[in-house]
Amino acid sequence: MNMENLILNLFVNSVNIMRTDNWKWPDEWTIDRKIKFLSESLSYAEKHELYEQCSILRDVKNKIETTK
């Protein structure tokens, strides 16, 4: 497996876990940092046409933005 495939696989698995309750944000991350991370992750997912992960990221981002 080449490095690009390894990174994509890691990214997909990391985002997919966000569908569950089996993960949490680092305690020191602010809401703004979470939103920035999700925005950058969404851009990466769109660039690589990972549409299912885009949907997951948008859902998590919307949830955070509504609590802001």
N, C-alpha and C positions, 0 to 999 in steps of 0.2 A: 504494500500500500504506500503510495507516495505521500509526501507531506501535505499537499493540498487536500487530498482525500481524507487524511487523518484529521485535519483541522475541521473540515466540513462535517465529518462524522461526530466529532466532539461537540461542535456547535449544535447540530441537530439534536443530539442526545440531551444536551444541557437545556435547550429550549423546551424540548418535549416534557421534561420533568416539571416544568412550570405549569403544566396542566393539572398536576396533582397537588396535594397538601404536604408532600414529602420534601420540601425545600424551604429555605428562608433566606432573606437578605442579610448581608453582613450588618451587624448591629450599628456600626459607625456610619453607614451610608444614609445620607439625607434624602428627602423626597426628590430634590432637584438632581442629585447624583443618580438616583434610580431611573428617573425619566431620561436623563442624558444617555445612560447605559442602554436603555430600551430603544431609544431613538437610533443610536448607532448600530445596535444589533438588528433593528428592523431594516436599516439601509443595507447592511451586509446580507441579510436574508433575501431582500428584494434583488440585489445584484446577482445572487446565485439562484434566483428563481425558486426559493424554498417557501412556497406559498402557504403551506400548512403552518410552518413556523412563524410566518408573518402574521397569521391570524392569532396565534397564541400570544405573540409579543404585543399585538394591538390590544388584545383583551386585558393583559396584565397592565399595560400602560394606561388604558382607560380607567381601570379600577383604581390605580394610584392617583391619577389626575382628579378623579371625583372625590378622593379623600383629602386632597390638598387644600 
